[in-house]
Amino acid sequence: MSGVYVYAVTRSDHPLRLDGLRTVGGTESPPRVVVHGPLAAVVSAAPPDLRPKRRDLAAHQALQERLMADGSVLPMRFGLLAPDDTAVRTALEQQGQDYARRLGELHGTAEFNLKAAHDQEDLLREVLDGSEEARRLNQCTRDGTGSYEDRLALGELVARQVDARQRRQAEEIVGRLSSLARSSVVADPAKDDFLNVSFLVEHARAEEFTTAGRRLAQDYGAAYDFRLRGPLPPYSFAA
């Protein structure tokens, strides 16, 4: 595979502290910059066999986070390739107005990503405590008096209750933190999480935002795992 791997678009005067960073694919060529007017794309040589390996995903994210620590950046998705530098410059020219506008919107802000999970045993107890029918079906299953239909009904009931409960909690969490952010975007959570949301926070409110997150974690208690990651060293919420 030839060409260049694209990590991000930023302003051409953006600081570049990329020494010591690993590139996607582990190529010997270090990260470099392709410039067109006021914009720049940070790229490296495309690896010969690009796949979403853990170390390459980590390299992609680490480079973007290093850039974000010094200002506004438009991070590209993992695996974005261009045939050569000319194609990158063409993209910067054709989409330059949109890129510049979006970078302007990001000026003076930092992106924080929050993931949340709920201990599954604790969640099941909450569902059983809140539903008489779930308790009845669970007892039938445990003492062997229940039928196949009872077990099926229990599974469906618990699944509905878990989904409804976690949707409410996700909405509450986003609502509590959104007032401190310029904007927020909810994405699909990973298997063990019930929330994956990114917040765009003004630098002046970053400390207030993380403090509010810690307070939220304390309110929810030890059965919840909140992980907040920003462009600076990651924060970990603990109840």
N, C-alpha and C positions, 0 to 999 in steps of 0.2 A: 504494500500500500504506500503510495507516495502522497505528497501534499503537506499541508500544515494543519495542526490541531489548534482550535481557537478556544481560549479560556474566557475572555472577557473583552468588553469594549469600555473605554474610558476616555478622558481628555488627554490630549497629547502631552500636557504638562503635569500629569499625575505622577507622584513619586513611584519609583519602581525599586522596591527592596526585595529582590527575588533571589539573592545569593543563597545558596544552600538548599533551595527547594528542588524536590524531585519532579520531573516531568511525567506526564501520562505515557506509559509504555517504557519509562526508564531510559529514554534515548540519551545519547551522550551530549547532544546539542542542548544548551541551556535555553530557558525561556527568552524570547526576544519580542520586539515591538514592531508592528507595521503601522506607519503613520500616514494619514491623509488629512491635511488641513488641521483643524482643531481636535480631531479625533484620533484615537489609536486603538489597535487591537493587540492584545497580548497573546502570543502564539508560541508553538514549538514545533519541531519536526514531527510529522505524523508517525505513530508507531506502525511497524509492519503487520501486527496482528492485534487490532483493537477489540477488546472485549471488556465488559464491566467487571473487572476483577477488583477485589477489595482494595488492594494497594493503589490501583489506578484511580478509583473513586476518591480515595483519601488524598492522592496527589492533586487531583482536580480541585477538590474543596480547599485544600491547604493553600494553594496558589491564589484562589479567589479571595480567601479570608485575609491573606497578607495584603492584597490590593485594597480590600474594603477597609482595612485598618487605617488607611491613609486618605480616604475620601470616597466620593461617589463612583460606583462601578456598576456596569450592566453585566451580570454573570451569564455566561452561555451554558446551555444544557450539556451534560456529559456526552461526548462522542461527536461534537460538531466539527466537521472537517471542511476544508476548502482545498481546491486543486493546487493553488499557489498563492504567492503574495499579491499578484495582480488581482485575483478574484477577491481577496480580502479588501484591497483598496477600493475595488468597484462597489462592494457591499457598503463600505463606509461612505462612499460618495452618494450612492442611491438612497440609502436610509439615513443619511447624515442628519437631516432635520428632525426625524423622529428620535434618533439616538440622543441628539443634543437636548431635545425637549425633555426626554425621560431622565437624563442626567441632571438637568436643572431641577426637576421635581424631587430628585433624591438628595440634592445639595443640603448639607447640614443635618443629615439623618443617618441612622444606622438600622440595619435589619436584624431583628431578633426572631429566632424560630423556637417555638414552644411545643414540646411533645408531652403528652400526659397519658399515664396508664393507671389502672385500678387493680389492686390485688384481686385475683379471680375468686378466691375462697371468701374474701370479705364481701365481694359483690354478690355472690350467691346467697350469703347469709342475709344481706339487705333485701334481696328479692323475696326470699322465704318469709322474712319478718313482715314484709309489706303485703303479702298475698295469702289469704286463707286457703284458696284453692291450690296454690303451689305447695303449701305445707301439707295439705291432704294428699295430693298426688305423690309428693316426696315420701311421705310416711308409707303409703301403699307400696311404693317401689322398694323401700328399705326393708319392710317386713315380709315381702314376698306375696302379699295379697293382691297386688295390682296386676292388671292385664297388660298385654302389649300396647293396647290403645291408651291405657293410663300412662305408660312410660313415654309414648309418643306425644301425648298431650302435655306432659310435664316438660319435655324438651322444647316444644313449641312455645309454651307459656313462658318459660324462663328466657328463651331467646328474645321474645317480644319485650319482656320486661327489662332485660339488660339493654337492648337497643334503645328503648324509650328513655331509660334512666341516663344512659351515657350521652344521648343527644341533648337532654336537658342540661346535664353538667357541662358539656362542651359549649353550649350557648351561654351559660352563666359565666364560664371562665373567660370566653372571648368578650362578653359584655363588660366584665369587670376591668379588663385591661385595655379595651379599645378606646376608652376615654383619654388614655395617656399616649395614644399612638396617632399618627397622621392617617394611617390606613392599615387594614389587615386582610389577609388572604388565607382561607382555609383550604387545605389540601387533604387528599386521602391519607388516613393514618396507616401505619404499619400494623402487622397482625396483632401485636400485643398492646398497641396503643388505642385510645379512643379519640385522641385529638392530635392534630398536626396543623399548626397555624403559624403564619409569619406576620410580624408586626413591623411597620416602618415607624421608627421613633426618632424624634428630634434629639440631637446630641444633648441639648440642655435638659431633657427630661429622661435621659437614659438611667440615671441613678434612681430617680423616682419610680420609673417603670420596674426596675429589678426589685426595688423595695416592695412595691405592690405585689409582685409575683411571689416573693417570699411570704408575705402576709397571707396571700391566697393559699399557698401550700400549707401553712400552719392551720388555717381555717378548715381545710379538707382533711387533714390528719395523716398519720403515718401509713395508712392503707393506700395512699396515692403516691405516685412517682411523677414529679414534675421535672423536666429537663429543658433548660433555656440555653440556647446557644446564640451568641452574637458574633459580630465581626472582630471583637476583642476576646480575650481569654474567656472560655465558657463558664457560665454560672450554673450551679446545681442547687435546686430548691430542695430543702429538707424540712419536714414538719418538725 
